[in-house]
């Protein structure tokens, strides 16, 4: 489900700005660019898949807790990011890196 008005992924913005800045300043052939892309890929995959699965598990656990009428604190269900939030985060990261490179 696409929900407008959600903030871009902060994780994606931060980790995509570094490879973009390295590419702008030192080029794509720099070994640091490869390392930065690898780290960015791992973090973005985590933000999308693993954290979203954790959110689904939290929702199921909260439903069980609600049925028990327990007084325990509910788990946070909104974890991870949607694909559109991740893409927006990458865009923000690249634009930020470009701005830094210009100054």
C-alpha positions as CSV (number, residue, x, y, z in Angstrom):
1,X,0.0,0.0,0.0
2,X,1.4,3.4,-1.0
3,X,1.0,6.0,1.7
4,X,2.0,9.5,0.8
5,X,3.3,11.9,3.5
6,X,5.7,9.4,5.1
7,X,9.2,10.7,5.6
8,X,12.0,9.4,3.4
9,X,14.2,6.6,4.9
10,X,16.8,8.3,7.1
11,X,18.9,5.1,6.8
12,X,18.9,5.2,3.0
13,X,19.6,8.9,2.9
14,X,22.7,8.6,5.2
15,X,24.2,5.6,3.6
16,X,23.6,6.7,0.0
17,X,25.2,10.1,0.5
18,X,28.6,8.6,1.1
19,X,29.0,6.6,-2.1
20,X,27.5,9.5,-4.1
21,X,30.0,12.0,-2.5
22,X,32.9,9.6,-3.2
23,X,31.7,9.2,-6.8
24,X,31.4,13.0,-7.3
25,X,34.9,13.8,-5.8
26,X,37.0,10.7,-6.6
27,X,35.1,8.9,-9.4
28,X,33.6,5.5,-9.6
29,X,36.9,3.7,-9.9
30,X,38.0,4.6,-6.4
31,X,38.0,1.5,-4.1
32,X,36.3,3.5,-1.4
33,X,33.3,3.8,-3.7
34,X,32.9,0.0,-3.9
35,X,33.1,-0.3,-0.1
36,X,30.6,2.5,0.4
37,X,28.2,0.9,-2.1
38,X,28.4,-2.4,-0.3
39,X,27.7,-0.9,3.1
40,X,24.8,1.1,1.6
41,X,23.3,-2.0,0.0
42,X,23.4,-3.9,3.3
43,X,21.8,-1.1,5.3
44,X,19.1,-0.5,2.7
45,X,18.3,-4.2,2.5
46,X,18.0,-4.2,6.2
47,X,15.8,-1.2,6.3
48,X,13.5,-2.8,3.7
49,X,13.3,-6.5,4.4
50,X,14.5,-7.4,7.9
51,X,13.0,-4.5,9.8
52,X,9.7,-4.9,8.0
53,X,9.6,-8.5,9.0
54,X,10.3,-7.5,12.6
55,X,7.3,-5.1,12.4
56,X,5.0,-7.9,11.2
57,X,6.2,-10.1,14.0
58,X,5.5,-7.3,16.5
59,X,2.0,-6.9,15.2
60,X,1.3,-10.6,15.6
61,X,2.7,-10.6,19.2
62,X,0.7,-7.5,20.0
63,X,-2.5,-9.3,18.9
64,X,-1.7,-12.2,21.2
65,X,-1.0,-9.8,24.0
66,X,-4.3,-8.0,23.4
67,X,-6.2,-11.3,23.5
68,X,-4.6,-12.1,26.9
69,X,-5.7,-8.7,28.3
70,X,-2.3,-8.4,29.8
71,X,-0.9,-5.1,31.1
72,X,2.4,-5.4,29.2
73,X,3.6,-2.6,26.9
74,X,2.9,-3.3,23.3
75,X,5.7,-3.6,20.8
76,X,6.3,-1.0,18.1
77,X,4.7,-2.3,14.9
78,X,5.9,0.4,12.4
79,X,9.4,-0.8,11.7
80,X,11.3,-0.6,8.4
81,X,10.5,1.4,5.4
82,X,8.5,1.0,2.2
83,X,10.2,1.0,-1.2
84,X,9.0,4.5,-1.9
85,X,10.5,5.8,1.4
86,X,13.8,4.1,0.6
87,X,13.9,5.5,-3.0
88,X,13.1,9.0,-1.6
89,X,15.9,8.5,1.0
90,X,18.4,7.6,-1.7
91,X,17.3,10.7,-3.7
92,X,17.8,12.9,-0.6
93,X,21.2,11.4,0.1
94,X,22.5,11.9,-3.5
95,X,21.2,15.5,-3.6
96,X,22.8,16.2,-0.2
97,X,26.1,14.7,-1.4
98,X,25.9,16.8,-4.6
99,X,25.3,20.0,-2.5
100,X,28.2,19.2,-0.3
101,X,30.4,18.6,-3.3
102,X,29.4,22.0,-4.8
103,X,30.6,23.9,-1.7
